[in-house]
Amino acid sequence: MKHYLFIESEGSFAAADAPQFFALAREIKQQGDTVEIFLVQNGVMPARAGSKADGLSAALQAGIAVMADEMSMRERALKASDLVTGVKPAKIGTVVERTAAGWNVIWH
C-alpha cells in the first residue's frame, strides 16, 4: 500500500482544476492506498462550513482525512469551529512528518 499526501493551496474558488485534484485523491483512495489532504494558504477557505466545495465534500464522504493548516487559518481569521465537519486543524509539521516517512506528496 502506498501513502499519498495531497496539498491544496488554492482551493476551488481560485483554481478551475481543483475538482480534478480532489477527484484524483478519491481515485487513489478507491484503489486501496492511504490518502490524506492538507489544506494550506487559500486552500483553507473552501473548508468553511457553508461554503460550496463539492470536491472537498466528496473527499470527506470517501473517507479521506482532511486537515487545514492552523497558520493559514489564523491568517484568514478562521477558527476550528468555522470548519466543515470532518476537517481537522493541523500544524504544517504534518507535511514534514509525512514526507520524512516516505509519503508521496502531490501539491496543487
CYANA upper distance limits for C-alpha pairs under 8 A (distance plus 0.5 A):
  1 MET  CA     32 GLY  CA      7.54
  1 MET  CA     33 ASP  CA      5.78
  1 MET  CA     34 THR  CA      7.67
  2 LYS  CA     33 ASP  CA      5.70
  2 LYS  CA     34 THR  CA      6.74
  2 LYS  CA    103 TRP  CA      7.94
  2 LYS  CA    104 ASN  CA      8.33
  3 HIS  CA     33 ASP  CA      6.53
  3 HIS  CA     34 THR  CA      5.15
  3 HIS  CA     35 VAL  CA      6.50
  3 HIS  CA    102 GLY  CA      8.43
  3 HIS  CA    103 TRP  CA      5.51
  3 HIS  CA    104 ASN  CA      6.59
  4 TYR  CA     33 ASP  CA      8.09
  4 TYR  CA     34 THR  CA      6.59
  4 TYR  CA     35 VAL  CA      5.31
  4 TYR  CA     36 GLU  CA      6.90
  4 TYR  CA    103 TRP  CA      6.02
  4 TYR  CA    104 ASN  CA      5.21
  4 TYR  CA    105 VAL  CA      6.33
  4 TYR  CA    106 ILE  CA      7.88
  5 LEU  CA     35 VAL  CA      6.44
  5 LEU  CA     36 GLU  CA      5.49
  5 LEU  CA     37 ILE  CA      6.23
  5 LEU  CA     38 PHE  CA      7.49
  5 LEU  CA     95 VAL  CA      8.33
  5 LEU  CA     98 ARG  CA      7.86
  5 LEU  CA    103 TRP  CA      7.13
  5 LEU  CA    104 ASN  CA      6.66
  5 LEU  CA    105 VAL  CA      5.31
  5 LEU  CA    106 ILE  CA      6.76
  6 PHE  CA     25 ALA  CA      7.63
  6 PHE  CA     35 VAL  CA      7.92
  6 PHE  CA     36 GLU  CA      6.70
  6 PHE  CA     37 ILE  CA      5.15
  6 PHE  CA     38 PHE  CA      6.59
  6 PHE  CA    105 VAL  CA      6.45
  6 PHE  CA    106 ILE  CA      5.34
  6 PHE  CA    107 TRP  CA      6.45
  6 PHE  CA    108 HIS  CA      8.17
  7 ILE  CA     37 ILE  CA      6.33
  7 ILE  CA     38 PHE  CA      5.27
  7 ILE  CA     39 LEU  CA      6.37
  7 ILE  CA     40 VAL  CA      7.52
  7 ILE  CA    105 VAL  CA      7.82
  7 ILE  CA    106 ILE  CA      6.60
  7 ILE  CA    107 TRP  CA      5.14
  7 ILE  CA    108 HIS  CA      6.54
  8 GLU  CA     37 ILE  CA      7.73
  8 GLU  CA     38 PHE  CA      6.77
  8 GLU  CA     39 LEU  CA      5.42
  8 GLU  CA     40 VAL  CA      6.61
  8 GLU  CA     43 GLY  CA      5.85
  8 GLU  CA    107 TRP  CA      6.74
  8 GLU  CA    108 HIS  CA      5.54
  9 SER  CA     39 LEU  CA      6.62
  9 SER  CA     40 VAL  CA      5.36
  9 SER  CA     41 GLN  CA      5.71
  9 SER  CA     42 ASN  CA      6.17
  9 SER  CA     43 GLY  CA      4.83
  9 SER  CA     44 VAL  CA      8.14
  9 SER  CA    107 TRP  CA      8.10
  9 SER  CA    108 HIS  CA      6.49
 10 GLU  CA     14 ALA  CA      6.18
 10 GLU  CA     15 ALA  CA      6.57
 10 GLU  CA     18 ALA  CA      8.34
 10 GLU  CA     40 VAL  CA      8.36
 10 GLU  CA     41 GLN  CA      7.45
 10 GLU  CA     42 ASN  CA      5.55
 10 GLU  CA     43 GLY  CA      4.96
 10 GLU  CA    108 HIS  CA      7.56
 11 GLY  CA     15 ALA  CA      6.61
 11 GLY  CA     18 ALA  CA      6.65
 11 GLY  CA     42 ASN  CA      6.75
 11 GLY  CA     43 GLY  CA      4.66
 11 GLY  CA     44 VAL  CA      7.61
 11 GLY  CA     45 MET  CA      7.52
 11 GLY  CA     46 PRO  CA      6.74
 12 SER  CA     16 ALA  CA      6.93
 12 SER  CA     17 ASP  CA      8.07
 12 SER  CA     18 ALA  CA      5.61
 12 SER  CA     19 PRO  CA      7.36
 12 SER  CA     43 GLY  CA      8.28
 12 SER  CA     46 PRO  CA      7.33
 12 SER  CA     53 ALA  CA      7.15
 12 SER  CA     55 GLY  CA      8.42
 13 PHE  CA     46 PRO  CA      7.72
 17 ASP  CA     21 PHE  CA      7.11
 18 ALA  CA     22 PHE  CA      6.91
 18 ALA  CA     55 GLY  CA      7.92
 18 ALA  CA    108 HIS  CA      8.44
 19 PRO  CA     23 ALA  CA      6.58
 19 PRO  CA     54 ASP  CA      8.09
 19 PRO  CA     55 GLY  CA      5.57
 20 GLN  CA     24 LEU  CA      6.60
 21 PHE  CA     25 ALA  CA      7.03
 21 PHE  CA    108 HIS  CA      7.93
 22 PHE  CA     26 ARG  CA      6.86
 22 PHE  CA     55 GLY  CA      5.88
 22 PHE  CA     56 LEU  CA      7.16
 22 PHE  CA     58 ALA  CA      8.45
 22 PHE  CA     59 ALA  CA      6.98
 23 ALA  CA     27 GLU  CA      6.68
 23 ALA  CA     55 GLY  CA      7.41
 23 ALA  CA     59 ALA  CA      8.20
 24 LEU  CA     28 ILE  CA      6.75
 25 ALA  CA     29 LYS  CA      6.72
 25 ALA  CA     35 VAL  CA      7.13
 25 ALA  CA     59 ALA  CA      7.91
 26 ARG  CA     30 GLN  CA      6.63
 26 ARG  CA     58 ALA  CA      8.47
 26 ARG  CA     59 ALA  CA      6.56
 26 ARG  CA     62 ALA  CA      7.12
 26 ARG  CA     64 ILE  CA      8.09
 27 GLU  CA     31 GLN  CA      6.95
 28 ILE  CA     32 GLY  CA      7.44
 28 ILE  CA     33 ASP  CA      6.56
 28 ILE  CA     34 THR  CA      8.42
 28 ILE  CA     35 VAL  CA      7.69
 29 LYS  CA     33 ASP  CA      5.66
 29 LYS  CA     34 THR  CA      6.59
 29 LYS  CA     35 VAL  CA      6.25
 29 LYS  CA     62 ALA  CA      8.36
 29 LYS  CA     64 ILE  CA      7.92
 35 VAL  CA     64 ILE  CA      6.56
 35 VAL  CA     65 ALA  CA      7.70
 36 GLU  CA     64 ILE  CA      6.18
 36 GLU  CA     65 ALA  CA      5.40
 36 GLU  CA     66 VAL  CA      6.42
 36 GLU  CA     67 MET  CA      8.32
 37 ILE  CA     64 ILE  CA      7.67
 37 ILE  CA     65 ALA  CA      6.78
 37 ILE  CA     66 VAL  CA      5.22
 37 ILE  CA     67 MET  CA      6.69
 38 PHE  CA     66 VAL  CA      6.44
 38 PHE  CA     67 MET  CA      5.31
 38 PHE  CA     68 ALA  CA      6.32
 38 PHE  CA     69 ASP  CA      7.54
 38 PHE  CA     95 VAL  CA      8.37
 39 LEU  CA     43 GLY  CA      5.52
 39 LEU  CA     44 VAL  CA      5.69
 39 LEU  CA     66 VAL  CA      7.96
 39 LEU  CA     67 MET  CA      6.51
 39 LEU  CA     68 ALA  CA      5.10
 39 LEU  CA     69 ASP  CA      6.47
 40 VAL  CA     44 VAL  CA      6.20
 40 VAL  CA     68 ALA  CA      6.75
 40 VAL  CA     69 ASP  CA      5.72
 40 VAL  CA     72 SER  CA      6.36
 41 GLN  CA     69 ASP  CA      8.17
 41 GLN  CA     72 SER  CA      5.51
 41 GLN  CA     73 MET  CA      8.38
 42 ASN  CA     72 SER  CA      7.92
 43 GLY  CA     47 ALA  CA      8.32
 44 VAL  CA     48 ARG  CA      7.98
 44 VAL  CA     68 ALA  CA      6.36
 44 VAL  CA     69 ASP  CA      7.82
 44 VAL  CA     72 SER  CA      7.46
 44 VAL  CA     73 MET  CA      7.12
 46 PRO  CA     51 SER  CA      6.12
 46 PRO  CA     52 LYS  CA      7.46
 46 PRO  CA     53 ALA  CA      6.19
 46 PRO  CA     56 LEU  CA      8.28
 47 ALA  CA     51 SER  CA      7.36
 47 ALA  CA     53 ALA  CA      7.92
 47 ALA  CA     56 LEU  CA      7.97
 47 ALA  CA     68 ALA  CA      8.34
 47 ALA  CA     83 LEU  CA      6.03
 47 ALA  CA     84 VAL  CA      6.24
 47 ALA  CA     87 VAL  CA      7.58
 48 ARG  CA     82 ASP  CA      6.03
 48 ARG  CA     83 LEU  CA      4.95
 48 ARG  CA     84 VAL  CA      5.99
 49 ALA  CA     82 ASP  CA      6.40
 49 ALA  CA     83 LEU  CA      5.61
 49 ALA  CA     84 VAL  CA      4.66
 49 ALA  CA     85 THR  CA      8.03
 50 GLY  CA     84 VAL  CA      7.89
 53 ALA  CA     57 SER  CA      6.70
 54 ASP  CA     58 ALA  CA      6.55
 55 GLY  CA     59 ALA  CA      6.71
 56 LEU  CA     60 LEU  CA      6.81
 57 SER  CA     61 GLN  CA      6.70
 58 ALA  CA     62 ALA  CA      6.62
 59 ALA  CA     63 GLY  CA      7.13
 59 ALA  CA     64 ILE  CA      6.03
 60 LEU  CA     64 ILE  CA      5.80
 60 LEU  CA     65 ALA  CA      7.33
 60 LEU  CA     66 VAL  CA      7.53
 60 LEU  CA     86 GLY  CA      7.19
 65 ALA  CA     86 GLY  CA      8.14
 65 ALA  CA     87 VAL  CA      7.96
 66 VAL  CA     86 GLY  CA      7.47
 66 VAL  CA     87 VAL  CA      5.57
 66 VAL  CA     88 LYS  CA      6.96
 67 MET  CA     87 VAL  CA      5.88
 67 MET  CA     88 LYS  CA      5.21
 67 MET  CA     89 PRO  CA      6.00
 67 MET  CA     90 ALA  CA      6.29
 68 ALA  CA     72 SER  CA      8.21
 68 ALA  CA     73 MET  CA      7.70
 68 ALA  CA     87 VAL  CA      7.16
 68 ALA  CA     88 LYS  CA      6.53
 68 ALA  CA     89 PRO  CA      5.21
 68 ALA  CA     90 ALA  CA      6.25
 69 ASP  CA     73 MET  CA      6.73
 69 ASP  CA     89 PRO  CA      6.40
 69 ASP  CA     90 ALA  CA      5.67
 69 ASP  CA     91 LYS  CA      6.12
 69 ASP  CA     92 ILE  CA      6.41
 70 GLU  CA     74 ARG  CA      6.70
 70 GLU  CA     89 PRO  CA      6.05
 70 GLU  CA     90 ALA  CA      6.09
 70 GLU  CA     91 LYS  CA      6.16
 70 GLU  CA     92 ILE  CA      7.99
 71 MET  CA     75 GLU  CA      6.69
 71 MET  CA     91 LYS  CA      7.97
 71 MET  CA     92 ILE  CA      8.34
 72 SER  CA     76 ARG  CA      6.91
 73 MET  CA     77 ALA  CA      6.61
 73 MET  CA     78 LEU  CA      5.32
 73 MET  CA     79 LYS  CA      7.26
 74 ARG  CA     78 LEU  CA      6.23
 74 ARG  CA     79 LYS  CA      7.73
 78 LEU  CA     82 ASP  CA      6.59
 78 LEU  CA     83 LEU  CA      8.34
 79 LYS  CA     83 LEU  CA      7.72
 80 ALA  CA     88 LYS  CA      7.82
 80 ALA  CA     89 PRO  CA      6.84
 83 LEU  CA     87 VAL  CA      6.79
 83 LEU  CA     88 LYS  CA      8.31
 90 ALA  CA     94 THR  CA      7.50
 92 ILE  CA     96 VAL  CA      7.83
 93 GLY  CA     97 GLU  CA      6.67
 94 THR  CA     98 ARG  CA      6.66
 95 VAL  CA     99 THR  CA      6.59
 96 VAL  CA    100 ALA  CA      6.50
 97 GLU  CA    101 ALA  CA      6.66
 98 ARG  CA    102 GLY  CA      7.03
 98 ARG  CA    103 TRP  CA      5.90
 99 THR  CA    103 TRP  CA      5.71
 99 THR  CA    104 ASN  CA      7.61
 99 THR  CA    105 VAL  CA      7.48
